[in-house]
């Protein structure tokens, strides 16, 4: 597991530019929401999903164990 945090929650598309190090980054906010029910179920099952939308990098996303436990105890 990486020791540095790279994934952050944001409420608006402009919130991303308040994160450290983003002042020199480019961002394109998707017009459509991009995590489907199928992908959500996969994440909740402990699997990863990948974002290949930029056609250059494979971005792996997965929930950590504490996130899955939270969902099991608070939403189920």
C-alpha positions in Angstrom: 0.0 0.0 0.0 1.2 3.5 -0.8 2.1 5.6 2.2 1.1 8.9 0.5 -2.6 9.7 -0.1 -3.4 10.4 -3.8 -7.2 10.1 -3.8 -9.3 12.8 -2.2 -13.0 13.5 -1.9 -14.2 16.7 -3.5 -17.7 18.3 -3.6 -17.3 20.6 -6.6 -15.0 20.5 -9.6 -13.1 23.6 -8.4 -12.4 21.9 -5.0 -9.6 19.9 -6.6 -7.5 23.0 -7.0 -7.4 23.5 -3.2 -5.5 20.2 -2.8 -1.7 20.3 -2.4 0.3 20.2 -5.6 -2.7 20.7 -8.0 -1.9 24.3 -8.9 0.2 23.2 -11.9 -2.1 20.2 -13.0 -4.6 20.1 -15.7 -8.1 18.8 -15.1 -11.0 17.8 -17.3 -14.3 17.3 -15.3 -16.3 14.5 -16.9 -19.8 15.6 -18.2 -21.2 12.2 -17.2 -20.9 10.4 -13.9 -18.5 7.6 -14.4 -18.9 4.9 -11.7 -21.7 2.6 -12.7 -23.7 0.2 -10.5 -21.7 -2.7 -11.9 -18.4 -0.9 -11.0 -19.8 0.0 -7.5 -20.8 -3.6 -6.8 -17.3 -4.7 -7.9 -15.7 -2.2 -5.5 -17.9 -3.3 -2.7 -17.0 -6.9 -3.4 -13.3 -6.0 -2.8 -12.3 -5.9 -6.4 -10.6 -3.1 -8.2 -11.9 -1.0 -11.1 -9.6 0.7 -13.6 -9.9 4.0 -15.5 -8.3 3.9 -18.9 -10.0 7.1 -20.1 -6.9 9.2 -20.7 -5.5 6.5 -23.1 -2.1 6.8 -21.5 -2.2 5.5 -18.0 -4.2 2.7 -16.2 -5.6 4.2 -13.0 -6.4 1.5 -10.5 -9.1 2.3 -7.9 -10.1 0.0 -5.0 -11.6 0.4 -1.6 -9.5 -0.4 1.4 -10.7 -2.9 4.0 -11.9 -0.3 6.4 -14.2 1.2 3.7 -15.7 -2.1 2.9 -16.3 -2.8 6.6 -17.9 0.6 7.0 -20.4 -0.1 4.2 -21.2 -3.5 5.7 -22.0 -2.1 9.1 -23.7 1.2 8.1 -25.5 0.6 4.9 -26.4 -3.1 4.9 
